[in-house]
Amino acid sequence: MAQTMNEMEIISKAIYSSYSLLGKEEQLPETALASLKEAEKSLNKALEYILSNRRIERSS
């Protein structure tokens, strides 16, 4: 579980670093922003899934 959370943290940092770099661009590519938003949604869903399974395991 700890490794999975570390991997999620790495992905999260990559997403937010990309947001930061894109913010410095004069012209923001819409496809890049849309892809980052989709990646962020997917990461949040994955975290939600992992944490909900963790709660189920603890309650069993």
N, C-alpha and C positions, 0 to 999 in steps of 0.2 A: 504493500500500500504506500509506503514512504517513497519508493522509487517512482510510482505513478504520480504522486503529488509533486515530486521534484520535476518530472517531465512536464507536467501541466504548468508549473511555475516558469520553466524555460520557454514554453510556447507562449505563455502570457507576456513575458518580457520581450519576446521577439515581436509580438503583435504591437505592443505599445511603443517599442523602439521604431517600428515601421511607421506608426502614426506620427511619431515625432519627426522622423525624416521627411515624410510626405508633407508635413506642415511647413517645412522650410522651402518647399518648391514654390516657384512663382505661379505655375499653372498646375493645379492638382488634377491628376488623371482620375476621372470618375470610375473607371474600371478598377483601378488600384484601391480606391477608397471602398468601393463595393465589395471587393474581395476581402479586404481587411475586416469589414463589418461582418461578413459571412463567417470568416475565421473566428472572430470574437464570439458570435452566436454559437458556433459549433463547440468552442472551448467551454462556454458556459453550460451548454447542454451536457457535455462530457463530465464536467465537474459535478453538476447536479446529479447525474446518474451514479457517479462514483460515491458521492456522499450519501445518497439515498440507500444504496446497497450497503454501505457501511453501517447506517442506522439499523437496517433490517438484520444484519449479522449480529450486531450488539444486542438487539432485543430478543434474538433467538436463544 
